Amino acid sequence: MSIKDTAAPRAVDAPEVAASPRLSLLGRILARRRFLVIAALFVAACFAPFQLTPFHTFQLSMALVYAIALLGLNLLVGQAGQISLGHGAFLAVGAYTAAVLLDRWDTPYLATLPVAAAVCFVLGLALGVPALRLRGLYLALVTLAIAIFVVPLLKRFESVTGGSMGLTLDKPIPPEWSGLAEDQWLYFLCLATAVACLLVVAGIHRSRVGRALNAIRDNETAAEIMGVRPAYYKTLAFAWSAMLAGVAGCVYTWVIAYVSPDSFAVGLSITLLAGLVVGGLGSLWGPLFGGLFVLFVPSFAQDINQAAPGAVFGLLIIAVMYLAPSGLAGLGGRIATAIAGRRK
């Protein structure tokens, strides 16, 4: 090999070596900014219940409940690429599991959380195995059938679930040492649960499992050639998604202190999926925006037109998706890119 041949690669690699410190510095700056933004949001979330009315605090608590459910749905739809229209059914199972434990056996509130999560995890596994044979519209149809089937099933076992009348419960009483009102205590329970679920999901996103789910979503055949086991990871995605929905259902029971079958009709599953798409599929922060969307937009549509809230709700979804095709979570990045382009 000649001297020219050996010198050429060094000349090509030199700019990359020189640019690497700049790239690492830029990465550290972005990481610091992201950390500061997250810290500021967390501090604002902690101070919010002390500045808001009890009703608005209750609304934020419900938004956190929906965000927890959407974190699970995002693992299945956004990460694994598996469509589901039955997420509300798992939320119902988690809610009724907690309600029955509280009503029949007087179980401590915090003890109902792992039980509801475990029950829904097992049901998710049971659904994940047959779902391996289904894709696309067929999988959507089966999951939709599950959401339709759950409501009459809950009404049938009246001795356990309370039938159509549901179950009325007592809300968790704040401990004396906290000095918090009831609505504030419930809010902090929701916030702590949501933060814990967010950290777990963030860990999954960055792990080998998260990369495997993304590979399956992008190209299942190529992922299998690279050594990824689609059947194993799809089943796990269904189980984790159902588990987080069960956690959301349990926290829902704490906040509402009442469960009824009609609260978990098929419309809830469709609204959750719409909220996830609007919030941002595959994004870690998409479920948080989606939770706010699921809570506030339907009531906003009801206020605009009480005769046809569904039409207003649909138009709002179309408008949001037109303005932010990648969801509300990606809207900030698009705005920042546009501003940077104008400065140039």
C-alpha positions, 0 to 999 in steps of 0.5 A: 500500500502506498503512502497516499493510500494511507494518508487519505483516510486521515484527511477524511477523518480529521474534520469528524475528529475536530467536530466531535468535541463541539457535538459533545458540548452541544449535547451537554448543553441540550441535556442541561436545558432539558433537565432545567425544563423538566425540573421547572415543570416538576416544581410547577406541578408541585405548587399547582394544587396550592394555587388552584381551586379544588375543582381545577386540582381535581381536573389536573388529577384526572389528567394525570390518570389519563396520562398514566393510561396513555403511557401504557398505550404508547408502549403498545401503539407508538413503540411496538406498532400494534393497534389497540381499541380496547385500552379502556377495558383494562382501565376498567379492570384495574378500577374495578379490582381496586374498588372491589378490594376497597369495598369488600375487603377494606384493603388499604388504598396503596395496597390495591395498586400492585394488585390491580397492576398484577391482574391487568398484567396477566390479562395483557399476557393472555391477550398478547398471545392470541394477538400475535396471529393478528395485525392491522384492522383484524387486531383493532377489531378484536381489541374493540370487541373486548372493549364492547364486551367488558361493559355488559360483563360488569353489569352481569355480576351485580353481587360483586361489581354492583351492576349498573349502579356501580360501587360508591367508595370513600376517598383516601383521607390525607394523613394529619402530618401532611397538612393537605386538603383532600383534593391536594392529597389525591393530586399528589398521589396521582402525581407520584404515581405518574412520575414513577410510571414515567420513569419506568417507561423512560427506562424501557425507551432507552433499554434494549427492549425499547430498541427492539420494540422500535425495530419491530414497529419499523420493519418486523421482518428485518428485526427478526433477521437481526435476532429480535424475537417479535412474538416475545416483545409483542406479548410483553408490550401488551402486558406492560400496556395493560399493567399501566392501564390497570394502574391508571384505573386504580388511581381513577378509583381513588380520585372519583371514589365511584365506578360504574360500567358506563364510565368505561364504554367503548368511546373511552378507548377511542378517545384514549387512542385519539388523545395519544395520536394528538399528543404524539405517538412514540414520544415520551411526553406525548401521553402527558399532552394526550392526558390534557387533551382527553380531559379538557377537549371533550368538555370544551367541545360540549361548551361550544355546541351542546347539540353536537359535541362529537362533531366539534371534538372531531373538528378539533382533532383534525385541526390539531393534526393539521397544525402538528402532524407529529403531535403536540409533543413534536410541535415545540421542535417544529417551532424551534426549527422554524425560528432557527431557520429564520435567524439564518 
